[in-house]
């Protein structure tokens, strides 16, 4: 995969590498790719969704760029379409499942980090079942050479703290796309900080990070990242910390 991305060679039979037919044979522009991905998501066309994403990755796009300039805008448009009644609830949920599978497939072709690479783990708080944002964080980190793995969604803080104590990661991310019980999440996060390794960087992100949680960002141990680009910007220094 590294060779294909570096040399920009035309793939004749991408299926031999486990890639969708058509990948690497003249990628679409990013704007055209957005249109194609939106159509695929609305129609529940998993193979086309996978082809659009893989084609851009093989063509040299980073996971960060795919996430920020393709996946996130399409998810926003999908949510807007659901709110105005242009798509049904089942279509929106199905699209998320299709995209989850596509990202797992992308994860399988990323260059695997070295065993000595810094470790990162993370997930979503109780009541937050939205996996996509956390999965995108994982893939961005892996693409940048981190040993990163998402713990899953809707996780009690006690078990996230247990994972942090056991694995001793350099970085722990908490993705907040939905907060079911604001006071409980804020109290449990405070306890999480108290009971986890003090040298572990904690990164908060997501559209539902509460004002209280943002106030915990001290620029040292706890960092609030409003988007993946700001997360990406701190990775080099955090990996050395």
N, C-alpha and C positions, 0 to 999 in steps of 0.2 A: 504493500500500500504506500509506503514511503517512496519507493521507486516511482510508482505511477504518478504520485503528486508532484515529485520533484522534476520528473522528465516530461510531464504533460504528453505522454504517449496516448495514441488512440487505442482503445480496447476493442479487440475484434470479437472475442467471446467472453464477455464479463461473467457469464453464468458459470464458467469453470472456476471462478474465484468466489462463487456464492453470491454474486451481485446480480441485480435485476438486469434483464436484457435491455440494451439501449444505453446503459451507463457508460460514460467516458467517450461517447461518440458525438460530441458537440453539445455542450451544456447550455441550458437556457440562461438568459440574463437573470439577475436577481429579481427584477420586477416581474418578468414573465414566470419565473419560478414561483413567486407568491401567488399569482393567478392559478397556476397549475396545481399548487398544493391546496389552495382553498377549494378548488373543484373536487380534488381527490378526497379531502376531509369531509366535505358536505355529502359526497356520494358514498363514503365509507370504503373507498378504493385503496386498500392497504398496499397493494403492489405498486400503484402509481405514486403514492405518497413516499414509499421507500425509494423508488427510482429517482424522484426529484431531489430528495435529501442526499442520497448517495452520489448522484451525479455532480452536485455542487461540491461535496467533500472530495471526491476523486479529482475534481477540477482544481483543487487547491484551497477552497474556503476552509477557514478554521472553524472549530466547533463554536467558538465565541461568536463569530460572524453569523453562522447559521442560526444560532439561538437568538441573537439580538435583531438581525435584519430579515429573518425568514420566519422562524417558528413563533416568536413572540408577537409580531404584527398579525400573523394569521390567527393566532389564538384570540387576540383582541377583536378582530373582525368577526370571528365565529361567535364570540360572546355578544357582540352588538347585534348580529343577525338573529340570535336566539331572543334577545330582549325585545326586538321589534317584531318578532313573530315570523321571520322569514324562514327559519329552520325550526324543527321540532326539538323537544328536549332530548329525545332518543338520538337524534342526529348529532347533537352537541356532545353527548356522552360517548357515542360510538366514535366520534372523531378523536376524542381524548384517548380512547383505547387504541385506536389505530396509530396515533402518534406515539403512545407509550411503546408499542411494539416496534415501531420504526427506530426509536431512540435506543432500544435494547439491541437491535440489529447493528446500529451505528457503533454502539459500545464494543461490539465484538470485533470490529475491524480497526479500531484505534490501535496505534502502536502502544504496546504494554509497557508501563513504567518499570524501571529497574527495581529490584527488591530493596535497594537502599534509598529509594525515593521517599520523600516525606509523606506521612500518612494523614489522610483527612477522612472524616466520617460525618454524617449528619442525617437529618430527617425533618419531619413535620410534627407539630405539637398535637396533643389529644384533640380529636374532633376535626382535624384537618386531613382529609383523605385525598387531597390534590397532590398527585405524585410527580406531575410533569416538571414543575419548577425545580424540585429537589433533584430530579434526574438530570436536568440540564446543568445544574451546578456540578454534579458528579462528572458528567462528560467533559465540561470545560476544564475541570481540574485534571482529569486523566489526560486530556489532549495537551496539557501543559506539563506533563511528566509527574504528576502526583499519584500515589497509590490511594485512590479515593473510592469509597463505596457508600451508597445510601443505605441507611438502616431500615428505611420504609416510611410509612405514613401513619399518622394518628398514634404517636408513641407516647406513653407516659414518661414524664421527665425522669422518674426514678430509673427506668431502664436505659434511657439515654445516658444518664450519669454513670450507670454501671458499665456501659460500653466504653465511655470515655476513660474510666478508671482502668479498665482492662487493656484497651488498645493504646492508650496514651498518645493520641494523635497530636500532630502539630496544629491542626485546625479542625474545628467543629462548626458545621453550619446548621442554622435553624431557619427553615423556610416557612413563612407564615402567609398562606393564601386564605385561610379562614380561621377565626378564633371563636370557638364555641363558648368558652367561659373566660372572659377577659381577666377577672380578678384571680381565678385559679391559675391561669397561664402565667400571669405576672408574679404571683407568689412562688409558683413552682420553678420559674426561671431563676429567681433570686436564690432559691435553695440549690438549684443546679450549679450556679456559679460558686456557691460556697463549698460544694462537695466534690468538685472536679479539679483536676490538676491546674494550678495557678499559671503554669507556663503555657497552657493550651490557649491558642487564639480562638475566640468565639465570634462567628460572623452571623449577623442577623440580616434577613432580607425577605421581601415579599410585600404585597400590597396591603396586608393586614397587620404589619408590625405596629403595635400600639405606641402611643407617645411615651408611656412609661418605659417600654422596652428600648426605644430609641435613646432615652435619657441615660440608659446604662452604658451606652457606647462612650468609652473614655479615650479612644484613640490608641490605647495600649493593648489591654487584653480583649476588650469587647469592641467590635467594629460593626457599624451599620452600613450596609452596601445596598443602595436603592436599585442597582441593576448589576448585571453580570460584568459589565465593563469595569465598574469600580471594584468588584471582587477581583477580577483579573489583574487590575493595576497593583494590588498589594501582594500578589502571590510570591514574587521573587524574594521580597524581604521577609515575608512570613515563613517561607520554607527554610530560611537561614536562621530564624530566631531560635 
